[in-house]
Amino acid sequence: MTTAPQLAGQIVVVLGGSAGMGLETARRARAEGAEVILTGRDPERLGHAAQEVGALSTAVFDVTDPAALGRFFDSLPGPFDHLLLTGPGPYYAPLTDLERERALADLATHLWLPIAVTQHAIGRVRAGGTLLFIGGTGGRRRGAGMSLISAATAAGPALVANLALEAAPIRVNLIAAGFVDTPLSATLLGDGLEQRREQLRATLPIGRVVGPADVAALAVHLMVNTALTGATYDIDGGQQLVP
Ligand SMILES: NC(=O)c1ccc[n+]([C@@H]2O[C@H](COP(=O)([O-])OP(=O)(O)OC[C@H]3O[C@@H](n4cnc5c(N)ncnc54)[C@H](OP(=O)(O)O)[C@@H]3O)[C@@H](O)[C@H]2O)c1
């Protein structure tokens, strides 16, 4: 038995679509019949990704640059159906080392950027579409170096719930990921990556490491299921349940 592609005729924008969860979501959306528009900062990496998935178009810019973000939305030739924002990683530091400018920039990225993207999306998203933002479950822990990420993590669900009300009928949802085996995780962990994978295989209730394909499957489900808005979806293999 075959099933019809679930995103046939739809357009998916992935801000931060040249690697990790964004690229995997683009692959999955293509497999479900969508056209994809990919963005990122590194033109070479973006070009490879776009060629691999057969992207409709690409744009090279930094999502944290408000003017560039506005120009990107203004350059879109017409409406789109769904958008996933991935992009910059977290900023962790012990309290004594937290730098004001980096901390404020991080808050702007994690709190203001979803608001700005939603503002730009209004009037450009077709009926039934969703905006998807990525948060985390790791920031629900308390500990040294966690103050900034914890605050942003706690704010995420409240933010998307309100955006979903204000931007309706556009749907707005948050994906809260635990460890996901992406290039970002490899960069953050360096030589400790394999050890971390082993530890997760041994301790997670699912007995394996969560990968970008798991997140992509959730993202595409959130695009397809038009009953879902204003909510936060944890995807961490049970990581927050174990010490
Ligand atoms: N991996 C995890 O375990 C995990 C867990 C929870 C939450 N998250 C969050 O999920 C998001 C995606 O993570 P990932 O692991 O998929 O990351 P990734 O593998 O590093 O991919 C990030 C993508 O976003 C682009 N990007 C990064 N910064 C950007 C910027 N300032 N402007 C435009 N594009 C940018 C990257 O391309 P360029 O570098 O070329 O721009 C790349 O295409 C991040 O916000 C991360 O903090 C990750």
PDBQT file of the ligand as one rigid body, heavy atoms in Angstrom, charges set to zero:
ROOT
HETATM    1  N1  LIG A 301      21.879  19.435  18.561  1.00  0.00    +0.000 N 
HETATM    2  C1  LIG A 301      21.306  19.444  19.751  1.00  0.00    +0.000 C 
HETATM    3  O1  LIG A 301      21.572  18.553  20.586  1.00  0.00    +0.000 OA
HETATM    4  C2  LIG A 301      20.300  20.515  20.112  1.00  0.00    +0.000 A 
HETATM    5  C3  LIG A 301      19.490  20.323  21.236  1.00  0.00    +0.000 A 
HETATM    6  C4  LIG A 301      18.548  21.287  21.569  1.00  0.00    +0.000 A 
HETATM    7  C5  LIG A 301      18.428  22.429  20.792  1.00  0.00    +0.000 A 
HETATM    8  N2  LIG A 301      19.252  22.596  19.707  1.00  0.00    +0.000 N 
HETATM    9  C6  LIG A 301      19.087  23.808  18.900  1.00  0.00    +0.000 C 
HETATM   10  O2  LIG A 301      18.556  23.457  17.638  1.00  0.00    +0.000 OA
HETATM   11  C7  LIG A 301      19.051  24.351  16.636  1.00  0.00    +0.000 C 
HETATM   12  C8  LIG A 301      19.627  23.539  15.482  1.00  0.00    +0.000 C 
HETATM   13  O3  LIG A 301      20.658  22.727  15.975  1.00  0.00    +0.000 OA
HETATM   14  P1  LIG A 301      21.481  21.713  15.057  1.00  0.00    +0.000 P 
HETATM   15  O4  LIG A 301      22.105  20.776  16.027  1.00  0.00    +0.000 OA
HETATM   16  O5  LIG A 301      20.646  21.215  13.948  1.00  0.00    +0.000 OA
HETATM   17  O6  LIG A 301      22.621  22.719  14.514  1.00  0.00    +0.000 OA
HETATM   18  P2  LIG A 301      23.646  22.591  13.291  1.00  0.00    +0.000 P 
HETATM   19  O7  LIG A 301      23.897  21.184  12.951  1.00  0.00    +0.000 OA
HETATM   20  O8  LIG A 301      24.799  23.452  13.667  1.00  0.00    +0.000 OA
HETATM   21  O9  LIG A 301      22.852  23.307  12.087  1.00  0.00    +0.000 OA
HETATM   22  C9  LIG A 301      22.506  24.653  12.249  1.00  0.00    +0.000 C 
HETATM   23  C10 LIG A 301      22.049  25.235  10.919  1.00  0.00    +0.000 C 
HETATM   24  O10 LIG A 301      21.719  26.596  11.113  1.00  0.00    +0.000 OA
HETATM   25  C11 LIG A 301      22.606  27.440  10.365  1.00  0.00    +0.000 C 
HETATM   26  N3  LIG A 301      22.927  28.586  11.215  1.00  0.00    +0.000 N 
HETATM   27  C12 LIG A 301      23.568  28.596  12.402  1.00  0.00    +0.000 A 
HETATM   28  N4  LIG A 301      23.662  29.841  12.870  1.00  0.00    +0.000 NA
HETATM   29  C13 LIG A 301      23.065  30.637  11.953  1.00  0.00    +0.000 A 
HETATM   30  C14 LIG A 301      22.859  32.041  11.858  1.00  0.00    +0.000 A 
HETATM   31  N5  LIG A 301      23.268  32.879  12.807  1.00  0.00    +0.000 N 
HETATM   32  N6  LIG A 301      22.196  32.529  10.775  1.00  0.00    +0.000 NA
HETATM   33  C15 LIG A 301      21.777  31.687   9.799  1.00  0.00    +0.000 A 
HETATM   34  N7  LIG A 301      21.929  30.362   9.833  1.00  0.00    +0.000 NA
HETATM   35  C16 LIG A 301      22.584  29.849  10.907  1.00  0.00    +0.000 A 
HETATM   36  C17 LIG A 301      23.808  26.562  10.042  1.00  0.00    +0.000 C 
HETATM   37  O11 LIG A 301      24.479  26.944   8.864  1.00  0.00    +0.000 OA
HETATM   38  P3  LIG A 301      25.659  28.075   8.897  1.00  0.00    +0.000 P 
HETATM   39  O12 LIG A 301      26.531  27.728  10.082  1.00  0.00    +0.000 OA
HETATM   40  O13 LIG A 301      26.340  27.961   7.585  1.00  0.00    +0.000 OA
HETATM   41  O14 LIG A 301      24.970  29.370   9.072  1.00  0.00    +0.000 OA
HETATM   42  C18 LIG A 301      23.117  25.215   9.841  1.00  0.00    +0.000 C 
HETATM   43  O15 LIG A 301      22.485  25.164   8.589  1.00  0.00    +0.000 OA
HETATM   44  C19 LIG A 301      20.055  25.265  17.345  1.00  0.00    +0.000 C 
HETATM   45  O16 LIG A 301      19.412  26.482  17.660  1.00  0.00    +0.000 OA
HETATM   46  C20 LIG A 301      20.403  24.522  18.608  1.00  0.00    +0.000 C 
HETATM   47  O17 LIG A 301      20.773  25.359  19.673  1.00  0.00    +0.000 OA
HETATM   48  C21 LIG A 301      20.173  21.667  19.351  1.00  0.00    +0.000 A 
ENDROOT
TORSDOF 0
